[in-house]
Amino acid sequence: MLAEVAATDISIARQPGGFDESAVIAQEGGEAAKVARKQIEKSTGRSAVSKLNAKKLGQQSLKNLP
């Protein structure tokens, strides 16, 4: 989800002119999300990836998270 938001913001700022430019922006959005995930995992000491649905994850108490 973060990758899509990042790619959208980059796309709005740069106004790509075609598929090739959009593909580069999509790659950059994915890279931004990867860097963010790695930083979160480094800070928390656990995986940022979960099998839980995002809606269900938001309803859980922080104490109940693995």
Backbone as a ProteinNet text record, in pm:
[ID]
protein_1_A
[PRIMARY]
MLAEVAATDISIARQPGGFDESAVIAQEGGEAAKVARKQIEKSTGRSAVSKLNAKKLGQQSLKNLP
[TERTIARY]
82	0	87.8	194	283.6	346.6	378.6	439.1	346.4	217.5	121.1	106.9	103	90.9	215.8	332.1	456.8	462.2	426.1	429.4	329.9	213.4	113.8	165.5	224.7	278.5	391.1	478.7	588	530.6	431	367.8	301	233.9	170.2	276.1	387.7	493.3	563.4	584.5	662.5	579.9	453.1	365.8	430.7	440	505.1	432.2	509.2	453.8	418.4	443.1	411.9	437.9	423.8	437.5	576.7	678.9	815.9	846.3	804.9	827	745	623.7	539	597.9	659	721.6	838.5	916	1027.6	974.7	867.4	807.2	753.7	693.3	643.1	758.1	870.1	988	1036.8	1038.5	1082.3	987.2	857.5	761.1	783.2	811.5	841.9	969	1068.1	1195.1	1174.7	1094.6	1066.4	996.9	902.9	832.1	926.7	1017.6	1115.6	1205.1	1252.7	1339	1263.3	1137.3	1055.6	1034.3	1003.9	983.2	1109.4	1222.3	1349.7	1377.6	1349.4	1372.3	1279.4	1155	1059.8	1105.8	1147.8	1194.6	1320	1408.2	1529.3	1493.5	1398	1360	1284.5	1199.8	1117.1	1178.6	1270	1330.5	1240.7	1134.8	1046.4	997.4	937.9	891.5	777.2	777.9	669.8	559.9	584.3	489	407.3	275.7	185.6	84.2	33	-72.4	-208.3	-215.5	-342.7	-390.9	-519.3	-583.4	-563.3	-542.8	-516.9	-630.2	-755	-867.9	-862.9	-831	-822.3	-702.6	-594.1	-474.4	-500.1	-575.3	-607.3	-696.8	-769.4	-860.8	-792.5	-673.6	-603.8	-534.2	-522.2	-445.8	-297.4	-219.2	-74.9	-13	-70.2	-17.7	-34.2	-132.9	-161.9	-82.7	-6.4	70.5	190.2	224.3	339.3	471.1
-118.2	0	126.4	123.5	239.3	262.1	154.4	167.8	241.2	208.6	271.8	420.4	453.9	594.2	671.4	612.9	678.9	699.6	595.7	606.2	711.1	717.8	818.1	958.7	980.4	1112.8	1152.4	1058.2	1086	1117.4	1040.6	1060.6	1197.5	1239	1371.4	1481.2	1463.6	1565	1571.2	1456.3	1451.5	1454	1417.9	1412.7	1331.3	1199.4	1117.5	1126.7	1114.6	1130.9	1001.1	889.6	763.3	644.6	526.7	403.1	387.4	413.2	392.9	481.5	606.2	696.7	652	604.8	556.2	431.3	345.5	224.6	259.8	358.8	403.5	458.3	534.3	590.9	480	377.1	264.1	193.2	178.2	117.2	201.5	332.4	421.4	414.7	403.9	390	261.8	153.6	26.1	32.4	99.8	114.8	196.7	302.4	384.1	299.9	215.9	129.3	26	-24.8	-123.5	-62	58	127	152.1	193.2	217.4	88.9	-22.2	-150.6	-195.4	-184.5	-224.7	-141	-11.7	75.8	38.6	10.6	-30.4	-160.1	-256.4	-384	-366.2	-278	-250.5	-185.9	-95	-23.8	-111.7	-202.2	-284.7	-420.1	-465.3	-595.6	-711.1	-680.9	-787.4	-753	-853.4	-836.5	-736.4	-655.4	-560.2	-623.1	-741.8	-812.2	-906.6	-909.3	-992	-1059.4	-1174.9	-1242.8	-1178.7	-1093.1	-1033.2	-933.1	-925.1	-826.3	-689.3	-586	-452	-404.5	-436.6	-395.7	-464	-592.9	-667.5	-621	-589.4	-544.7	-414.8	-323.8	-196.3	-210.9	-322.2	-342.3	-408.1	-462.4	-529.9	-433.5	-472.6	-395.7	-412.5	-313.2	-324.1	-433.2	-462.6	-566.7	-704.9	-723.6	-854	-885.4	-791.9	-814.6	-904.4	-990.5	-1082	-1008.8
0	0	0	75.8	78.6	-59.3	-129	-261.4	-357.7	-350.4	-439	-408.4	-280	-240.5	-282.7	-260.3	-298.7	-450.2	-525.9	-671.9	-721.2	-659	-698.2	-672.4	-556.1	-524.1	-619.7	-649.8	-743.5	-881.4	-921.8	-1051.9	-1062.4	-956.8	-955.9	-969.4	-900.6	-904.3	-1040.2	-1102.5	-1226.2	-1354	-1347.2	-1465.2	-1578.1	-1562.7	-1665.9	-1799.2	-1907.6	-2040.4	-2110.4	-2049.2	-2116	-2025.6	-2085.7	-2010.4	-1950.4	-2027.5	-1979	-1857.6	-1864.2	-1750.2	-1628.9	-1652.8	-1544	-1479.3	-1560	-1507.9	-1415.3	-1452.3	-1368.3	-1235.8	-1241.8	-1120.8	-1031.7	-1090.8	-1012.8	-941.1	-1008.4	-946.4	-828.3	-845	-738	-618.4	-643.6	-535.4	-458.1	-528.7	-464.8	-382	-432.9	-359.8	-232.5	-240.1	-121.5	-14.7	-55.8	38.4	99.3	18.9	67.4	174.7	148.9	244.8	375.7	363.9	483.8	562.6	492	560.1	632.3	566.7	628.7	754.3	749.2	864.8	980.7	949.5	1053.8	1118.4	1036.9	1090.8	1174.7	1134.2	1211.5	1345.3	1344	1466.1	1564.9	1512.4	1601	1632.5	1548.8	1570.3	1528.7	1454.1	1406.1	1265.6	1201.4	1064.5	1056.7	954.1	930.9	846.9	793.8	710.1	796.8	772.8	851.5	760.3	802.9	729	754.6	856	893.8	790.3	774	690	754.5	677	731.2	821.7	786	869.4	1004.9	1005.8	1131.3	1214.3	1149.2	1218.7	1293.7	1233.6	1297.1	1417.7	1427.9	1540.2	1659.1	1639.4	1748.2	1840	1964	2060.2	2031	2057.1	2035.2	2119.9	2234.6	2323.3	2262.8	2174.7	2117.5	1991.9	1942	1821.8	1850.8	1753.5	1772.1	1781.8
[MASK]
++++++++++++++++++++++++++++++++++++++++++++++++++++++++++++++++++

